[in-house]
Amino acid sequence: MMFARKWCPAIALLVFVSSRAAGDEITEFFPEVDVYTGLTSVTRLWFQGKYYREDGAPTQLQVGPSIDIFLKPHDKLEKLATFDLDDTKKRLLVLSIGYRYLPSVNAPSENRTLLMATSNVPLKAVLVSDRNRLEVNFQNGSTYWRYRNKLTLQRTITLRSYHPSLNASAEFYYNSQYGKWSETAIYAGCILPLGRKAELNPYYEHENNTGVAPNQQINAVGLILNLFFRRNEK
């Protein structure tokens, strides 16, 4: 257990650094921090700060809070997500409302409201999550919206007493600015628990953006730090 906890994050970071050194395929790095705080047994508050590239725009910062509302834990999902620090993966349905602020140096800043619904389904030893997300964006007096659907498969494995998870996702974007499905993204990564309150999520992303001309192909590595604070913890 001590070996896995000590060296799995280091190995993931080493792989990332080696990929960057190659310099041919990795074109972006997306760091992210998410902090989750339980409010009640069925609600929680979380704050997100991350860098990301979307709609052909340069990489930019996004920050803001969200509130999650969810059902009681489901028995089969509890078994699948026993070692996962994210309690919402044990729920059949999670509803979220949020706000994001996107500052910009060379353009007007953007304000974004989020509405999300995520369903979790147990499929033998695999956790299947389907997230539906509606974004309404306000920038310089204009408004546009975007719909995103993300399907994720997650499988927890056992390395002695350590329990990392492997995951793969596909996400599809419909943008009202272009009047079409303008972006697709494929992800592959893992979740590495770091004690009782933190986990590290390194991932690879391939993104295809057809909303702008010419089409943009993006290969990126991301690194997410998730921090969890439950309501009964002091």
N, C-alpha and C positions, 0 to 999 in steps of 0.2 A: 504493500500500500504506500509506504513512504517513498519507494522508488518511483512508482507511477505518478504520485502527486508532485514529486520534485522534478522529474524529467519530461513528462508529457508536454507541459507548456513550453519548456525550453526547446524541445524537439520541434514543436509547431513553429516557434519563432525562428529557429534555425532554417527550417524549410523556406519560410517567407524571405529571410535575408538572402538565401542562396538564389531564390527566384529573382529577386531584385537585381542581384549581381549579374545574372545572365543577360538582363537588359533587353531581350528580344520580344517576349510575350507579355510581360506585366507592364501595363501602361499607367495604372492608377493604384493608389492606396487609400482605402476608406476607413479611417478610425472612427470608433463610436463608443459612447458610454451610456448605459441605461441604468437608472436607479429606481427601484420599486419599493414602495412602502405600503403595507397593509393598512386599510382603514377599518373595515369590518370583515366578517367572515365571507362576505360576497362582493366586496369592493376593494379596490386598491388604487393608489395614486402612483404614477411613474413619470419621470422626467428623462428626456432624451436629448443628447447632444451628439451630432455626427457631421461628417463631411461626406458629400455625395454628388454625383453627376447625373443629371436628368435632362431630357428634352433637348439634347445637344448643347446645353449651356455649360459654362466652365464649372469646375468643382466648387461647391459652396457649402457654407455652414448652415445647419438646421438645428434649432433649439426650441424646446417647448414641453408643456405638460400634457398628460392624458389621464383620464379616469376609466378604469375597467370595471364592468359589472358582469358577474358570472353566476352560473347555476351551482348547486351543490356538487361535490365530487361524485364521479361515476365509478362503480366498483372496478370494471375492467380497465378503465383509464388509470385508476390509482395504481394498479399492478404494473402497467406499462411504464408509468412515470414515477415509480417509487423513488428513484434516485435523482430525479430532476428537481432543481431548486425552484423552477417556475410552476407554481401551484395551478395556474390557469390551464395547463396541459392536462389536468385531471378533470376538467369540466367539459361537458358536451357543447356548451355555447358560451362565448365571451363577447360582450358588447363593449365598445370603446368610443369615447368622444374626446377629441384633443385639439390642440392648437400648436402651430409651428411658425416661428419667425425666421425668415431667410434674409439676412443682411447681405448687401452687395456694395462693392466699391464703385463699380462702373455703371450701375443701373439702379433704378428704384428698388427699394427693399420690398419683399413680398410677405404677405400674411396668408396663412393657410389654416382652414378648419378641416378636421378629419372626423369621419364616421366609419367605424369598422365593426364587422361581425365575423367571428372566427368559430368554426365548428371543428370539433375534434372527434375522431372515430377510431376505435381499436380495430385493427385488422391483423389477427394472430399476434405476432411479436412486433408488429410495426404500428406506430402512431401516425395516423393520417390527419393532417390539418388543412382546412380550406379557409383562407382569409379573403373576405370581400371588403374592399376599401374605397371609399369615396372621398376625394379631395376637392375642396372649393378654394380657389386661389384668387387673391385680390392684390393687384399690382398697378400702381400709377393710374387709378381710376377705372381700370378694366378688370373683368371677372371671367374666369374660365374654370372648367372642372375636368377632373380626370378620374376614371374608374380603374382599379387594379384588382386582379384576381391572382392569388398565390396559393399553389398547392405544394405541400411539404410532406415528405416521408421521413420519419425518424426512427432509428433503431438503437436501443441501448445495448452495449456489450459489457462483458465482465472481464477485467484483468485482475485476477485475484480478488482483492476487496475494493478495487477501484472501478467506477462505472461511467466511462465516457459514452457519448452518443454520437452516432454518425447520422448526417442528414443530407437530403437533396431536395431542391425546390425548382419549380418553374413558375414564372410570373408573367402576366400579360397585361398591357396597358392600353386603355382607350382614352384618347385625348380630344376634348371638344374643340381645341384650337385647329386640329387637323381633320376632324370629322371621321376618324378611322382608328383602328388598332395600330398604334404607331411605335410600340416598343415591346420587346420580349427580353427576358433575362433568365438565365439558368445559373443555379448556385449549387455548390457542393462544399460541405464543411463538417466540422465536428464541434461538440460541446465538451469542454474540459472543466469539471468541477474543481474549485480551489477552496476547499473547506466548506463551511456551512452557509456562507453568505455571498460567495462570489463564484463566478464561472467565466471562463474565457472561450470565445467562439471565433476561431479563425475560419475563413472561408475563401473560396475562389468564385468569381462571378464572370460570366460572359454575357454581354449585353449587345443587342442589335436595335438600333434606333432608325426607323424609317420615316420619322416625322420631318426631318430636315434633309436637305439635299446638299451634297451627296449623303447616302446612308452612312451612319457611324457604327463602327465595331469597337467595343471597349472590352478589354481584358483587365481584370482588377483583382487585387487581394484585399480583403477586409479583415479587421480585427475588432471584435466587440467585447467590451467588459461589462458584464451584468452584475449588479449589486442588489441583494434582496434583504429587506428589513421587515420582519413580520410584526403585527400589531401587539403581540404578547411578549415581544422581546424588549428589554430595557437597555 
